[in-house]
Amino acid sequence: MREYLAEEIAFDYSDAILTRREALRRLGLLGLTASGAAALLAACGGDGGGSKQTRKPGASTTSGAPATAEAVTFRGLQGELQGAWAKASDAKGAVLVIHENRGLTDHIRSIPPRFAHDGYSALAVDLLSEEGGTAGIGGEAEATAPLGRAAPERLIADLRAGIDELARRDRNAKLGVVGFCFGGGLTWQLLAAGEPRLAAAAPFYGPTPENPDFSGSKAAVLAVYAELDSRVNATRDVAVAALEAAGLTHEVRTFPGADHAFFNDTGPRYNAAAASEAYQAVLSWFATHLA
């Protein structure tokens, strides 16, 4: 995932989301040498103007949904974990939300209430809890490097603790997971780890791990991709082959005209039409497999 995170920074630079100075700083924090970071930026092209504007953080694309989630803490393998929780009034299931490489941002905090509004209790885990939480390390600009340094085993353990907490809070609910970008990749890794309690999963434009084996999973998988996201799409065939080999119920949706991170309504690649359609597809998938 470290290589993927470095590419994320480089492509944000090439799309003028990050300045060259900021991209080099973040790549340095990931452990790249100055020459290696410069070469990566050069390979991706762009002028790194950093001029693209984002929407106001916390903007919601779901009318009528609650605006905020409840900040919660719960037990993890290595200590206390932080999260954002929203309870559905008459839950049809419960969903673990896995954040992007920017940590538990306002955008990710807005997702559990959206699911709760539509009948699914939801919990987003802050995978930087061990470092003091996303806010504690200085916010999303500082999140990528410590996530890149975190051992995959630790991240999976924290996600399993999140599943434990979901099961504790809603004992009778079937459990699902949704992840975005970095979190989409972790969704695939959670399936490869053989987490047996998941009935459904929806990885959004997440990189597939090398040589994945999903045979230990029982989840029905809705894999979401963006037509313009050639970098992640290069791993799509591997994911599909592994799903077929494991005999898992699955569907692959590639949204035309959309780019990586199109669901994030606080980001410059946000695509309202694709985001709305993808969210409805996830709700339909969960209605079928978490009912």
C-alpha positions in Angstrom: 0.0 0.0 0.0 3.0 2.4 0.5 3.6 2.4 -3.3 -0.1 3.1 -3.9 -0.1 5.9 -1.4 2.9 7.5 -3.1 1.1 7.3 -6.4 -2.0 8.9 -4.8 0.2 11.9 -3.9 1.8 12.1 -7.3 -1.6 12.0 -9.1 -3.0 14.7 -6.8 0.0 16.7 -7.9 -0.5 16.0 -11.6 -4.2 17.0 -11.2 -3.1 20.3 -9.6 -4.7 19.3 -6.3 -1.3 19.6 -4.5 1.5 22.0 -5.1 4.9 20.6 -6.0 6.3 21.6 -2.6 3.5 19.9 -0.7 3.7 16.8 -2.8 7.4 16.5 -2.2 6.9 17.1 1.5 4.3 14.3 1.7 6.4 11.9 -0.4 9.3 12.6 1.9 7.2 11.7 4.9 6.4 8.4 3.2 10.1 7.7 3.1 11.0 8.6 -0.6 14.3 10.2 -1.3 14.3 13.7 -2.8 15.4 12.3 -6.2 12.9 9.5 -6.0 10.1 11.8 -5.2 11.0 14.2 -8.0 11.2 11.4 -10.5 7.8 10.1 -9.5 6.3 13.6 -9.9 8.0 14.0 -13.3 6.6 10.6 -14.5 3.0 11.7 -13.6 3.3 15.0 -15.4 1.4 18.2 -14.5 2.6 21.5 -13.2 1.4 21.0 -9.6 -0.3 24.4 -9.5 -2.5 23.3 -6.6 -5.2 25.5 -7.8 -8.2 23.2 -7.9 -10.8 24.1 -5.4 -12.7 21.7 -3.2 -16.3 21.8 -2.0 -17.0 22.9 1.6 -16.0 20.1 4.0 -19.0 18.3 5.4 -21.3 19.0 2.4 -23.9 16.3 2.1 -25.3 14.7 -1.1 -28.2 13.1 0.7 -31.1 15.4 1.4 -32.6 14.9 4.8 -29.8 12.8 6.2 -28.4 13.7 9.7 -25.5 16.1 9.5 -23.2 14.6 12.1 -22.1 11.3 13.5 -21.4 10.6 17.2 -17.7 10.4 18.2 -17.1 7.1 19.9 -14.3 5.1 21.4 -14.0 1.3 21.7 -11.5 -1.4 22.4 -8.9 -2.4 19.9 -6.2 -5.0 20.0 -3.5 -2.5 20.8 -5.6 0.0 22.8 -8.5 2.4 22.4 -9.8 3.2 18.9 -11.7 6.2 17.8 -14.6 6.3 15.4 -17.7 8.0 14.1 -21.0 6.2 14.8 -24.6 6.6 13.6 -27.5 4.4 14.6 -30.4 3.7 12.3 -33.8 3.9 14.0 -34.9 0.5 12.6 -31.7 -1.0 11.3 -31.8 -3.4 8.4 -28.1 -4.1 8.8 -24.8 -2.6 10.0 -21.9 -1.2 8.0 -18.2 -0.6 8.6 -16.9 2.4 6.8 -13.2 2.5 5.9 -11.7 5.9 5.2 -9.4 7.2 2.4 -5.7 7.9 2.9 -6.6 11.3 4.5 -7.9 9.6 7.6 -11.2 10.2 9.4 -12.1 13.5 7.7 -15.4 15.5 7.8 -16.4 13.8 4.6 -16.0 10.3 6.0 -17.8 11.4 9.2 -20.7 12.3 7.0 -21.1 8.8 5.6 -22.4 6.9 8.7 -25.3 9.3 9.2 -26.2 8.9 5.5 -26.4 5.1 5.9 -28.3 5.5 9.2 -30.8 7.7 7.4 -31.3 4.9 4.9 -31.7 2.1 7.5 -28.1 0.9 8.2 -26.3 1.6 11.4 -22.7 2.5 10.5 -19.3 3.0 12.1 -16.2 4.6 10.6 -13.0 3.6 12.3 -10.1 6.1 12.6 -7.1 4.0 11.5 -4.8 6.6 13.0 -6.1 6.1 16.5 -2.8 4.7 17.7 -1.1 8.0 16.6 -3.8 10.0 18.5 -6.4 10.1 15.7 -6.6 12.1 12.5 -7.2 15.4 14.2 -4.5 14.6 16.7 -1.7 14.3 14.1 -2.6 17.6 12.4 -5.5 16.7 10.1 -5.7 15.1 6.7 -2.6 16.7 5.2 -0.5 14.6 7.7 -2.4 11.4 7.5 -0.9 9.6 4.5 2.6 9.0 5.9 1.6 7.3 9.2 -1.0 5.2 7.3 1.8 4.1 4.9 4.0 3.1 7.9 1.3 1.1 9.6 1.7 -2.6 9.3 -1.1 -4.2 7.3 -1.7 -6.6 10.2 -2.4 -3.7 12.5 -4.9 -2.1 10.1 -6.8 -5.4 9.6 -6.8 -5.9 13.4 -8.3 -2.4 13.9 -10.9 -3.1 11.2 -11.8 -6.4 12.9 -12.2 -4.5 16.2 -14.6 -2.2 14.3 -16.6 -5.2 13.2 -16.6 -6.4 16.9 -18.0 -3.1 17.9 -20.7 -3.1 15.2 -21.7 -6.6 16.3 -21.8 -5.5 19.9 -23.9 -2.4 19.2 -26.4 -4.2 16.9 -26.3 -7.9 17.8 -28.8 -9.2 15.3 -27.7 -7.3 12.3 -25.9 -8.7 9.3 -22.7 -6.9 8.7 -21.3 -5.2 5.6 -18.3 -3.0 4.8 -17.7 -0.1 2.4 -14.3 1.5 1.7 -13.0 4.3 -0.4 -9.6 4.6 -2.3 -7.1 3.4 0.4 -10.2 2.1 2.3 -11.3 0.3 -0.9 -7.9 -1.4 -0.9 -8.3 -2.4 2.7 -11.8 -3.7 2.0 -10.2 -6.2 -0.5 -7.5 -7.0 2.1 -10.2 -7.7 4.7 -11.8 -10.1 2.3 -8.5 -11.7 1.6 -7.9 -12.0 5.4 -10.9 -14.3 5.5 -13.1 -12.2 7.8 -16.1 -14.6 8.1 -18.7 -12.2 9.6 -19.1 -10.0 6.5 -22.2 -10.6 4.4 -21.6 -7.8 1.9 -18.8 -5.6 0.8 -18.5 -2.5 -1.5 -14.9 -1.5 -2.3 -14.8 1.9 -4.1 -11.9 2.2 -6.6 -9.5 0.3 -4.3 -6.4 -1.4 -5.5 -6.5 -5.2 -5.4 -3.7 -6.9 -3.3 -1.3 -9.1 -5.2 -2.4 -12.7 -5.7 -5.6 -12.3 -3.6 -7.4 -15.3 -2.3 -11.0 -14.6 -1.2 -11.9 -18.2 -0.5 -12.2 -17.5 3.2 -14.8 -14.9 2.8 -18.6 -15.3 2.5 -19.3 -11.7 1.4 -21.3 -10.7 -1.6 -19.1 -8.0 -3.3 -20.2 -5.0 -5.3 -16.9 -3.6 -6.8 -17.1 0.0 -7.8 -14.7 1.5 -10.3 -14.4 4.8 -12.3 -13.9 4.8 -16.0 -11.1 7.4 -15.9 -9.2 5.8 -13.1 -6.8 3.8 -15.2 -4.3 3.2 -12.3 -6.8 1.3 -10.1 -8.6 -0.2 -13.1 -5.4 -2.0 -14.0 -6.1 -4.3 -10.9 -9.7 -4.9 -11.7 -9.3 -8.1 -13.7 -7.2 -9.6 -10.9 -10.1 -8.8 -8.4 -12.7 -10.3 -10.7 -10.7 -13.5 -11.3 -10.2 -13.9 -7.5 -13.9 -13.4 -6.8 -14.8 -16.0 -9.4 -12.2 -18.4 -8.1 -13.7 -18.0 -4.6 -17.2 -18.5 -5.9 -18.4 -15.3 -4.3 -21.5 -13.5 -5.4 -20.3 -10.3 -7.1 -21.1 -7.5 -9.4 -18.6 -5.0 -11.0 -19.8 -1.5 -11.8 -17.6 1.0 -13.7 -19.1 4.5 -13.8 -18.6 6.3 -17.1 -17.0 9.7 -17.1 -16.0 9.4 -13.5 -12.5 9.6 -12.0 -10.8 8.2 -8.9 -12.5 9.5 -5.7 -15.6 10.6 -7.5 -17.7 9.8 -4.4 -16.0 12.4 -2.2 -18.2 15.5 -2.3 -15.5 17.6 -0.7 -12.9 16.9 -3.5 -12.2 18.2 -6.9 -12.9 14.9 -8.7 -16.4 14.7 -7.2 -19.0 13.6 -9.8 -22.5 14.2 -8.4 -24.3 12.0 -10.9 -21.9 9.0 -10.5 -21.9 9.4 -6.7 -25.6 9.4 -6.5 -26.0 6.4 -8.7 -23.2 4.5 -6.9 -24.7 5.2 -3.5 -28.1 3.9 -4.7 -26.4 0.8 -6.1 -24.8 0.2 -2.7 -28.1 0.6 -0.9 -29.7 -1.9 -3.3 -26.8 -4.3 -2.8 -27.1 -4.1 1.0 -30.9 -4.4 0.8 -30.4 -7.8 -0.9 -27.5 -9.1 1.1 -27.9 -7.6 4.6 -31.6 -8.2 4.8 
